[in-house]
């Protein structure tokens, strides 16, 4: 017969059992800031989609030690190591009920800080507004605005958690738009250096695009599976499009880009073999017969082509894509390395590209060589840069590098292209490729042992800015001709920097 346990021991065992339940731990320590169903409130969402790019060790570290320059405090003095591990594991699992984010939630979240109609017509500083750099610092979730002539910061502000994808600019370069991983879209004025408006369009957002006429922002979500169209004048929501394939199955959005010459958005789906094009031409051709997002049309019926998706069926699911210089074709790749060329006018495949590994087409560049239009792309799981002739849709060169890279950058005014190897043991080395010979002509290590990556050029191509992606890290200015270091600025893990002029003019050497 077991001995009778005292009331104190029973209470202690009960409390230990309670503390070992991660859902209860969340209720006790996290809910106030991170919200019901982990959807976010004063602090970011803690859903698997929001945390997918964080390594398990990083999540443990944040719970134990907190996050500098935020309200997130460490729990090492309040929770045992076992409880912290339980909580971290639980946060990476999907909730038992799928969280919802409806139009009323979206509208309730919107905040307008400034009336765009009252903003001044000129910048309030002397720097060239088209040679500014917008620098995303992931180490402490801030954004710096850098004068690209003097290489000095003129503003720094706190961003939403985990900005994802490059920020996008209005056609005149005045406004910059950000998307965060937990669904926030922000509009910032580069003339007054102030936030204009913010809205939460979903629980997990892939990226956004801004229309070339300056009227629309289109955000693509992975949770819920929607596209959200916003008016750029204060981010007012205009339309929510459910992302469903031809069978009615929901799909996450993989990528959203603006195809400026076509005056349309082009959307890749993560879970469906389709490519969508959404025209913002008011005289766009009607869509018929066929399929439009959540219903099928009968023969002879049509809907307006304006702001409605036109679907191109594919034989593969796209993960990434790249436009040719005329925006008539899309080079598209799947995660298994399959790649093809799609004609957006005929909505059909016109070529298969012999690519393998995982080409990172979204970080590709274009240039001309001997009268041919070439495109080059790094590869995410093998050490190479693939060069494609866009006139013949053939691979003309595989340039070997010491390891997988993420970013490839160049500029019209330089003969060189710069690629990193940040996903390899050679993460501290940049490789300089001569665009005339397609040969690696120089290796450059600015900070040994640290991640040297993401090159972006000044508007005239004279200087290249390199990120040292560490916390703390640096932004290093390099003379693009001599490859000598000119200046270094302290930064908190600068994952990317974006030159206003190069972006709004769609420089051939940077991503669009």
C-alpha positions as CSV (number, residue, x, y, z in Angstrom):
1,X,0.0,0.0,0.0
2,X,1.4,3.4,-1.0
3,X,2.1,5.9,1.8
4,X,-0.3,8.8,2.0
5,X,1.1,12.0,0.4
6,X,0.9,15.2,2.2
7,X,-1.2,18.1,0.8
8,X,2.0,20.2,0.3
9,X,3.6,17.5,-1.9
10,X,0.4,17.0,-3.9
11,X,0.3,20.8,-4.5
12,X,3.9,20.8,-5.6
13,X,3.4,17.9,-8.0
14,X,0.3,19.6,-9.3
15,X,2.2,22.9,-10.0
16,X,5.1,21.0,-11.7
17,X,2.6,19.2,-13.9
18,X,0.9,22.5,-14.7
19,X,4.2,24.1,-15.5
20,X,5.1,21.3,-17.9
21,X,2.1,22.1,-20.1
22,X,3.4,24.4,-22.9
23,X,-0.1,25.8,-23.6
24,X,-0.3,26.8,-19.9
25,X,3.1,28.3,-20.0
26,X,2.1,30.4,-23.0
27,X,-1.1,31.6,-21.2
28,X,0.9,32.6,-18.1
29,X,3.9,34.3,-19.7
30,X,3.3,35.1,-23.4
31,X,-0.4,35.8,-24.1
32,X,-0.5,39.4,-22.9
33,X,2.0,40.5,-25.6
34,X,1.7,37.8,-28.3
35,X,-2.1,37.5,-28.3
36,X,-4.8,34.8,-28.4
37,X,-4.0,31.9,-30.6
38,X,-0.4,33.2,-30.9
39,X,-1.6,35.7,-33.6
40,X,0.4,38.6,-32.2
41,X,-0.7,41.8,-30.4
42,X,1.8,44.2,-28.9
43,X,4.4,41.7,-29.9
44,X,4.8,39.6,-33.1
45,X,2.9,36.4,-34.0
46,X,4.4,33.2,-32.7
47,X,3.0,30.9,-35.4
48,X,5.1,28.3,-37.3
49,X,4.9,30.4,-40.4
50,X,6.3,33.4,-38.5
51,X,9.1,31.5,-37.0
52,X,10.1,29.2,-39.9
53,X,13.3,31.1,-40.7
54,X,14.5,31.1,-37.1
55,X,16.7,28.2,-36.1
56,X,15.6,26.2,-33.0
57,X,18.6,27.5,-31.1
58,X,17.6,31.1,-31.8
59,X,14.1,30.6,-30.4
60,X,15.5,29.1,-27.2
61,X,18.0,32.0,-26.9
62,X,15.2,34.6,-27.2
63,X,13.0,32.9,-24.6
64,X,16.0,32.5,-22.2
65,X,17.7,35.9,-22.7
66,X,15.1,38.1,-24.4
67,X,15.7,40.4,-27.3
68,X,17.7,43.6,-27.0
69,X,16.0,47.0,-27.7
70,X,12.5,45.4,-27.4
71,X,10.0,44.7,-24.6
72,X,10.9,41.0,-24.8
73,X,12.5,40.0,-21.5
74,X,14.4,36.8,-20.8
75,X,12.7,34.0,-18.8
76,X,15.8,32.1,-17.7
77,X,15.2,33.3,-14.1
78,X,11.6,32.2,-14.1
79,X,11.4,29.1,-16.2
80,X,13.4,25.9,-16.0
81,X,15.5,24.8,-19.0
82,X,13.0,22.0,-19.5
83,X,10.0,24.3,-19.6
84,X,11.8,26.7,-22.0
85,X,12.5,23.7,-24.3
86,X,8.9,22.5,-24.1
87,X,7.6,26.0,-24.9
88,X,10.0,26.4,-27.9
89,X,9.0,23.1,-29.4
90,X,5.3,23.9,-28.9
91,X,5.7,27.3,-30.7
92,X,7.0,25.5,-33.8
93,X,3.8,23.3,-34.0
94,X,0.6,24.5,-35.7
95,X,-2.3,25.5,-33.4
96,X,-5.1,23.0,-33.0
97,X,-7.4,25.5,-34.7
98,X,-6.3,27.4,-37.8
99,X,-6.2,31.1,-36.8
100,X,-8.4,33.4,-38.9
101,X,-7.8,36.9,-40.1
102,X,-10.9,38.5,-41.7
103,X,-11.6,41.8,-43.5
104,X,-13.0,43.3,-40.3
105,X,-9.7,42.4,-38.5
106,X,-7.8,44.0,-41.3
107,X,-9.8,47.2,-41.1
108,X,-9.6,47.3,-37.3
109,X,-5.8,47.1,-37.5
110,X,-5.2,50.0,-39.9
111,X,-3.5,53.1,-38.4
112,X,-3.0,56.3,-40.4
113,X,-0.4,58.5,-38.8
114,X,-0.2,61.2,-41.4
115,X,-2.6,62.5,-44.0
116,X,-0.7,62.2,-47.4
117,X,-2.5,65.3,-48.7
118,X,-0.8,67.4,-46.0
119,X,2.8,66.3,-46.7
120,X,5.3,68.7,-48.2
121,X,6.3,68.4,-51.8
122,X,10.0,68.5,-51.2
123,X,12.4,66.6,-48.9
124,X,13.3,68.3,-45.6
125,X,17.1,67.5,-46.0
126,X,19.9,68.2,-48.5
127,X,20.7,64.7,-49.5
128,X,19.7,63.4,-53.0
129,X,16.4,61.6,-52.4
130,X,17.1,59.3,-55.3
131,X,20.5,58.3,-53.9
132,X,19.2,57.2,-50.6
133,X,19.6,53.6,-49.3
134,X,16.9,51.9,-47.2
135,X,18.8,49.5,-44.9
136,X,16.9,46.7,-43.2
137,X,18.5,45.7,-39.9
138,X,17.2,42.4,-38.7
139,X,19.3,42.2,-35.6
140,X,17.1,44.6,-33.7
141,X,14.2,45.1,-36.2
142,X,15.1,48.6,-37.3
143,X,15.4,50.4,-40.6
144,X,18.1,53.0,-41.4
145,X,17.9,55.6,-44.2
146,X,21.4,56.3,-45.5
147,X,22.6,59.3,-47.6
148,X,24.2,57.6,-50.6
149,X,26.6,60.5,-51.3
150,X,28.1,61.0,-47.8
151,X,27.3,57.5,-46.5
152,X,25.8,58.8,-43.3
153,X,22.5,57.8,-41.7
154,X,19.8,60.5,-41.8
155,X,17.1,58.5,-40.0
156,X,16.6,55.2,-38.1
157,X,13.3,53.8,-36.9
158,X,11.9,50.6,-35.4
159,X,10.2,48.3,-37.9
160,X,7.7,45.6,-37.5
161,X,9.0,42.1,-36.6
162,X,11.0,40.3,-39.3
163,X,10.6,42.3,-42.5
164,X,10.5,39.9,-45.4
165,X,11.4,40.5,-49.0
166,X,12.9,43.7,-50.3
167,X,10.9,46.9,-49.6
168,X,9.2,48.4,-52.6
169,X,9.1,52.0,-53.7
170,X,6.5,54.3,-55.2
171,X,7.3,55.2,-58.9
172,X,8.7,58.6,-57.9
173,X,10.8,57.1,-55.1
174,X,9.1,59.1,-52.3
175,X,7.4,56.3,-50.4
176,X,8.7,53.0,-49.4
177,X,6.5,50.0,-48.5
178,X,7.5,47.2,-46.2
179,X,5.9,43.8,-45.5
180,X,6.6,41.9,-42.2
181,X,6.5,38.2,-41.8
182,X,3.6,38.5,-39.4
183,X,1.4,40.4,-41.9
184,X,2.0,44.1,-41.4
185,X,2.3,46.4,-44.4
186,X,3.9,49.8,-43.6
187,X,4.1,53.0,-45.7
188,X,7.0,55.3,-44.9
189,X,7.6,58.8,-46.3
190,X,11.2,59.3,-47.4
191,X,10.7,63.1,-47.7
192,X,9.6,63.8,-44.1
193,X,11.2,60.6,-42.7
194,X,8.0,59.6,-41.0
195,X,5.6,56.6,-41.0
196,X,2.4,57.4,-42.9
197,X,0.2,54.3,-42.4
198,X,0.2,50.6,-41.4
199,X,-2.2,47.8,-41.7
200,X,-2.1,44.1,-40.9
201,X,-3.3,42.2,-44.0
202,X,-2.8,38.7,-42.7
203,X,-1.1,36.5,-40.2
204,X,1.9,35.6,-42.4
205,X,2.8,37.6,-45.5
206,X,5.1,36.5,-48.2
207,X,5.9,39.8,-49.9
208,X,4.3,42.8,-51.7
209,X,4.5,44.7,-54.9
210,X,3.7,48.3,-55.9
211,X,2.0,49.1,-59.2
212,X,4.0,51.2,-61.7
213,X,1.2,53.8,-61.8
214,X,1.6,54.3,-58.1
215,X,-2.1,53.5,-57.2
216,X,-1.9,50.0,-55.7
217,X,-0.1,47.8,-53.3
218,X,-0.7,44.0,-53.7
219,X,0.3,41.8,-50.7
220,X,0.5,38.1,-50.9
221,X,-0.2,36.0,-47.9
222,X,0.5,32.4,-46.8
223,X,-1.9,32.7,-43.8
224,X,-4.7,33.1,-44.7
225,X,-4.3,32.2,-48.4
226,X,-5.2,35.5,-49.9
227,X,-4.1,38.4,-52.0
228,X,-4.9,41.8,-50.5
229,X,-5.1,44.9,-52.7
230,X,-4.5,48.2,-51.0
231,X,-4.8,51.9,-52.1
232,X,-1.4,53.5,-51.8
233,X,-3.0,56.6,-50.4
234,X,-2.8,55.6,-46.8
235,X,-3.1,51.8,-47.3
236,X,-6.8,51.6,-47.4
237,X,-8.0,48.0,-48.2
238,X,-9.8,47.7,-51.5
239,X,-10.1,44.0,-52.3
240,X,-9.3,40.6,-50.9
241,X,-8.9,37.8,-53.4
242,X,-9.0,34.2,-52.1
243,X,-6.1,32.2,-53.6
244,X,-7.7,29.0,-54.9
245,X,-6.7,26.8,-57.8
246,X,-8.9,25.5,-60.5
247,X,-10.2,22.7,-58.3
248,X,-11.0,25.1,-55.5
249,X,-8.1,24.1,-53.3
250,X,-6.5,26.9,-51.3
251,X,-2.9,27.8,-52.0
252,X,-0.3,30.0,-50.3
253,X,1.3,32.8,-52.3
254,X,4.9,32.2,-53.3
255,X,5.8,35.6,-54.8
256,X,4.2,38.8,-56.0
257,X,5.9,41.1,-58.5
258,X,5.0,44.2,-60.6
259,X,5.3,43.8,-64.4
260,X,5.6,47.5,-65.1
261,X,5.4,47.5,-69.0
262,X,2.4,45.3,-68.8
263,X,0.8,47.3,-66.1
264,X,0.0,44.2,-64.1
265,X,1.0,42.1,-61.1
266,X,2.3,38.6,-61.6
267,X,1.7,36.0,-58.8
268,X,3.3,32.6,-58.2
269,X,1.4,30.1,-56.1
270,X,3.2,27.9,-53.6
271,X,0.7,24.9,-53.6
272,X,-0.8,25.1,-57.1
273,X,0.5,24.7,-60.6
274,X,-0.7,28.1,-61.8
275,X,0.6,31.5,-62.6
276,X,-1.7,34.5,-62.1
277,X,-1.6,37.9,-63.8
278,X,-3.7,40.7,-62.4
279,X,-4.0,43.7,-64.7
280,X,-4.4,47.2,-63.3
281,X,-5.1,48.6,-66.8
282,X,-8.7,49.9,-66.6
283,X,-9.2,48.8,-70.3
284,X,-7.8,45.3,-69.7
285,X,-9.3,42.6,-71.9
286,X,-12.2,40.7,-70.3
287,X,-11.4,37.2,-68.9
288,X,-13.4,34.4,-70.4
289,X,-14.2,31.5,-70.5
290,X,-12.4,29.7,-67.8
291,X,-11.6,30.0,-64.1
292,X,-11.4,33.0,-61.8
293,X,-10.3,32.5,-58.2
294,X,-13.3,31.0,-56.4
295,X,-15.8,30.1,-59.1
296,X,-16.0,28.7,-62.6
297,X,-17.6,30.5,-65.5
298,X,-19.8,29.1,-68.2
299,X,-19.1,29.2,-71.9
300,X,-19.3,32.8,-73.2
301,X,-19.5,34.5,-69.8
302,X,-16.8,37.0,-68.9
303,X,-15.7,39.3,-66.1
304,X,-13.6,42.5,-66.3
305,X,-9.9,41.9,-66.7
306,X,-9.3,44.9,-64.5
307,X,-8.0,43.9,-61.0
308,X,-9.1,40.2,-61.5
309,X,-6.7,37.3,-61.9
310,X,-6.1,35.7,-65.3
311,X,-4.9,32.2,-64.8
312,X,-2.2,30.4,-66.7
313,X,-2.2,26.6,-66.0
314,X,1.3,25.1,-65.6
315,X,2.8,21.6,-65.3
316,X,4.9,22.6,-62.2
317,X,4.5,24.5,-59.0
318,X,6.6,27.7,-59.0
319,X,8.8,28.9,-56.2
320,X,10.6,31.8,-57.8
321,X,10.7,33.6,-61.1
322,X,12.4,36.3,-63.2
323,X,11.1,38.5,-66.0
324,X,13.0,39.1,-69.3
325,X,13.8,42.7,-70.1
326,X,10.6,43.2,-72.1
327,X,8.4,41.6,-69.4
328,X,7.0,39.3,-72.1
329,X,8.4,36.1,-70.6
330,X,8.8,34.7,-67.1
331,X,11.7,32.3,-66.2
332,X,10.2,30.1,-63.5
333,X,11.8,27.5,-61.2
334,X,10.4,25.0,-58.7
335,X,12.2,24.0,-55.5
336,X,13.4,20.7,-57.1
337,X,15.3,22.7,-59.8
338,X,12.8,22.2,-62.6
339,X,12.7,25.4,-64.7
340,X,10.8,26.7,-67.7
341,X,10.0,29.8,-69.7
342,X,6.4,31.0,-69.9
343,X,5.1,33.5,-72.4
344,X,2.7,35.8,-70.6
345,X,0.9,36.9,-73.8
346,X,0.1,33.4,-75.1
347,X,0.0,32.0,-71.5
348,X,2.0,28.9,-72.5
349,X,5.4,27.3,-71.9
350,X,7.8,28.1,-74.7
351,X,11.0,26.5,-73.4
352,X,12.5,24.3,-70.7
353,X,15.6,25.4,-68.9
354,X,18.2,22.8,-68.0
355,X,18.7,24.0,-64.4
356,X,19.2,21.9,-61.4
357,X,19.9,22.5,-57.7
358,X,17.9,25.4,-56.5
359,X,18.4,28.5,-58.7
360,X,17.6,31.8,-57.0
361,X,16.0,33.5,-59.9
362,X,14.6,36.3,-57.8
363,X,18.2,37.5,-57.2
364,X,19.1,37.4,-60.8
365,X,20.6,40.2,-63.0
366,X,20.7,40.9,-66.7
367,X,23.3,42.3,-69.0
368,X,24.4,42.3,-72.6
369,X,27.4,40.5,-74.1
370,X,28.2,40.5,-77.8
371,X,24.7,41.5,-78.8
372,X,23.0,38.8,-76.6
373,X,20.7,39.5,-73.7
374,X,22.0,37.4,-70.8
375,X,20.6,36.6,-67.4
376,X,22.6,35.3,-64.5
377,X,21.4,33.6,-61.3
378,X,23.0,32.2,-58.1
379,X,22.1,28.8,-56.7
380,X,20.9,28.1,-53.2
381,X,22.3,24.6,-52.9
382,X,25.3,24.4,-55.2
383,X,28.4,26.6,-55.8
384,X,27.6,28.1,-59.2
385,X,26.2,31.1,-61.1
386,X,24.1,30.0,-64.1
387,X,24.2,32.3,-67.2
388,X,21.2,32.1,-69.6
389,X,21.0,33.5,-73.1
390,X,17.5,35.0,-73.1
391,X,17.4,35.3,-76.9
392,X,17.8,31.5,-77.4
393,X,16.7,30.3,-73.9
394,X,19.9,28.3,-73.5
395,X,22.5,28.0,-70.7
396,X,25.7,29.5,-72.0
397,X,27.9,29.1,-68.9
398,X,28.0,27.6,-65.4
399,X,30.4,29.7,-63.4
400,X,31.8,27.7,-60.4
401,X,32.0,29.4,-57.0
402,X,33.2,27.8,-53.7
403,X,29.7,27.4,-52.3
404,X,26.0,28.2,-52.5
405,X,25.2,31.9,-52.7
406,X,22.0,33.9,-52.1
407,X,22.6,37.3,-53.8
408,X,24.0,38.4,-57.1
409,X,24.3,42.1,-57.9
410,X,25.8,44.4,-60.5
411,X,25.2,47.8,-62.2
412,X,25.1,49.2,-65.7
413,X,28.2,51.3,-65.0
414,X,30.4,48.4,-63.9
415,X,31.8,45.4,-65.8
416,X,31.6,43.3,-62.7
417,X,29.0,41.2,-61.0
418,X,29.3,40.3,-57.3
419,X,28.1,37.1,-55.8
420,X,28.3,35.7,-52.2
421,X,28.8,32.2,-50.8
422,X,26.9,33.0,-47.6
423,X,25.3,29.5,-47.4
424,X,28.7,27.7,-47.3
425,X,31.9,27.6,-45.2
426,X,33.2,30.4,-47.4
427,X,30.5,32.8,-46.2
428,X,33.1,35.5,-45.6
429,X,34.1,35.8,-49.3
430,X,32.6,37.7,-52.2
431,X,33.4,36.6,-55.8
432,X,33.8,39.2,-58.5
433,X,32.8,38.0,-62.0
434,X,33.8,39.8,-65.2
435,X,30.6,40.1,-67.2
436,X,32.7,40.3,-70.4
437,X,34.5,37.0,-70.0
438,X,32.1,35.3,-67.5
439,X,35.1,34.4,-65.3
440,X,35.7,34.9,-61.6
441,X,38.5,37.5,-61.6
442,X,38.8,38.4,-57.9
443,X,37.9,37.1,-54.4
444,X,37.2,39.7,-51.7
445,X,37.0,39.1,-48.0
446,X,36.2,42.2,-46.1
447,X,35.6,40.7,-42.6
448,X,37.2,37.2,-42.2
449,X,34.9,34.7,-40.5
450,X,31.8,36.8,-40.9
451,X,29.0,36.7,-43.4
452,X,29.8,39.1,-46.3
453,X,26.8,39.4,-48.5
454,X,24.1,41.5,-50.3
455,X,25.9,44.0,-52.5
456,X,24.0,47.1,-53.6
457,X,25.4,50.0,-55.7
458,X,25.0,53.7,-55.6
459,X,22.9,55.3,-58.3
460,X,26.0,56.0,-60.4
461,X,27.6,52.6,-59.8
462,X,30.7,54.0,-58.4
463,X,30.4,52.4,-54.9
464,X,29.3,49.0,-53.8
465,X,27.8,48.6,-50.3
466,X,28.3,45.2,-48.6
467,X,26.4,43.8,-45.6
468,X,28.3,42.1,-42.8
469,X,25.3,40.1,-41.6
470,X,26.1,39.8,-37.9
471,X,24.7,41.3,-34.7
472,X,26.4,43.6,-34.3
473,X,27.4,43.9,-38.0
474,X,28.5,46.5,-40.4
475,X,27.8,48.2,-43.7
476,X,31.0,48.5,-45.7
477,X,31.4,51.0,-48.6
478,X,33.7,49.7,-51.3
479,X,35.1,51.5,-54.4
480,X,33.6,49.5,-57.2
481,X,36.6,50.1,-59.5
482,X,39.6,49.6,-57.1
483,X,37.7,47.2,-54.7
484,X,39.2,49.1,-51.8
485,X,37.2,49.7,-48.6
486,X,36.1,53.4,-48.2
487,X,34.0,53.5,-45.1
488,X,32.3,51.3,-42.5
489,X,29.1,52.0,-40.6
490,X,28.0,49.9,-37.6
491,X,24.7,48.1,-38.1
492,X,22.6,45.4,-36.5
493,X,22.6,42.5,-39.0
494,X,21.9,44.5,-42.1
495,X,20.3,41.8,-44.2
496,X,19.7,44.1,-47.2
497,X,20.0,47.7,-48.5
498,X,18.1,49.2,-51.4
499,X,19.0,52.2,-53.5
500,X,16.0,54.3,-54.4
501,X,17.2,55.3,-57.9
502,X,18.2,51.8,-58.9
503,X,14.9,50.3,-57.7
504,X,12.5,52.8,-59.3
505,X,14.5,52.8,-62.6
506,X,14.7,49.0,-62.5
507,X,18.4,48.7,-62.9
508,X,19.6,45.6,-64.7
509,X,22.0,44.8,-61.8
510,X,19.5,44.5,-59.0
511,X,16.3,42.6,-58.1
512,X,12.9,44.1,-59.0
